Amino acid sequence: MEEGSDMVSNVKRVVRAGVRGGAVVSALGLLVVSAGPARLEAQASKAPRVYAISAADKSQGAKAHPELLAEFGGGLTGPQASYVEQVGKRIAVQSGLSNATGDFTVTLLNSPVNNAFAIPGGYIYVTRQLTALMNNEAEMAGVLGHEVGHVAARHSAQRQKAAQRNQILGVLGSVLAGAVLGDNAFGQFGQKLFSQGSQLLTLKFSRSQELQADQLGITYLKRAGYDPRAMSSVLESLARQNALEAQLRGSTNQTPEWASTHPDPASRVRSALTYAGQGSGGTTNRDTFLTRIDGLVYGDDPKQGVVDGRKFTHPTLRFAFEAPDGFFMVNGTQAVTISGSSGKAQFSGGKLSGSLDSYITSVFAGLTESNQARITPASIEKTTVNGIPAAYGVARVQQQSGAVDVVVFAYDFGNGQAYHFLTLAQAGGAEVFTPMFRSIRRISATDAGSVKPRLLRVVTVRQGDTVRSLAAKMAYTDAAVDRFLVLNGMDANTALTPGQKVKIVTY
């Protein structure tokens, strides 16, 4: 989370980071096509009519662009961003939207989430985290081509029309919140609580639209001279990364979220490979790609705070807290999401212009629409946590599936700045968050200075190096070998060759 985020607007937003492992509609829309593949492939293979970028598209895109940058940590600059822009424009002109590279704006986002998207007007985005997962230039071109394909085929307009929406940016609402909160006793209200506001991601596309975007991306790869099989390999990497993250957070369901409603997670990978053609070829520019992305921040950027296991530390804002045992955290640009089997929470901050009582009241007021009954706490109690003035309120909300308790626990950090937890649990279950409420504390300059970013480093394999020896250099104490293999698109049987470039993550 970043400094100076507004409380009321934050509480209305879904954490754009989602849940690691694909709780958001992640890069490439990641929906596997498994039902009626022949029909869907025939539908997807129909070449869409491509409309050139219009003045209206440019105007709408230009208006949305600053909002998207704010939502996703801002755009990076420098040689890495310039390289991504170069590749993105090269693939974008293959779409027919425009023959001029200057009509496209390609942004490398400072986000720790695997994501990519595009909006009308020639605006294309990819996060540094997804870029780090790729293993060659063709894969990056494929991802960006897929997103451009959605725009070229006007998928957003089709989905918006179906949903009777006319704005350029769609609402993810139940897509995000359903994955984060689950379908349980507090799922319905939780979706409402965590999904209001301006969800600045693209609409969820249909399975046939995702398949068509895959095929368009593959077509663009061929036109640009890239190996079209890269689309299949990057889809496979994303599937493996999502499965690994599910495993790391102890999920009993190891299937990636994007494939959870489909029986065969590999079908889309196979479809992409089939469409590309087994005997196809082209450039991948693997070594060039690896050299150019060397040094990217991997995972959380300390300027936005860092999650390390159950601990969250913000060295710039100088505070830290710990999630309850058995919960995992995801840091977003606007807030931190804390999830577990017995409850969900968000942590964010805002301006404190009055008392903590009024602050908490405003948070509760922001949870409902103007025409709905307001949620109000039974009372607001004052307390102190590690020397920080604090207050909290609890409201019980009745719904068809049962009652839920909503807690807002806020802290006065002085100088007109407050932070708060917003938690959701089944009635009587909010006590699970008490240790977290009591854990928040200020940190010293020394503690803040000790927080270092993880960086993606490209190293050259030397004689005697093994997967295990290279994985031992990774900045992780858990699953280092698995992380190394997924990061490099390898499996346990992959043999390393001296002189080969590979990626590791170090401090």
QUISUL-V347273 format. One line per field, one symbol per residue. phi: phi as a letter, one per 30 degrees, with the letter a starting at -180 (. if undefined). A space follows every 50 residues. Layout:
phi->???
This chain:
phi->.cdidddddddccddddicejjdddceiigcdcbchdddddddddddddc cdecddedddddddedddeddciicdbjdddddddddddddddddidacc dddcccbcddbdcdaaabbejicbbbddddedddbadddddddddeddde dddhddddddddchccddcccdhdddddddcicbdcdddddddcbdjddc bdddcddddddddeddedddedddidddddddddddddddddddddddci ddcddeedcdcbdbddddddddddddjecdbkdchdddedddcejddcid dedcjbcbicccbcdddibbabddejcbbbccdcaccbbadclbabbaba dccbddeddddddddddbddccddcbddabccabbhicebaabbbcccbe dkdbccbcccbccihicbbaccbbadeicdddceededddadcddddddd dcddbdbcbcdcejdbeddddddddbcbhdddddddecicbdcdcdbejd cbcbcbd
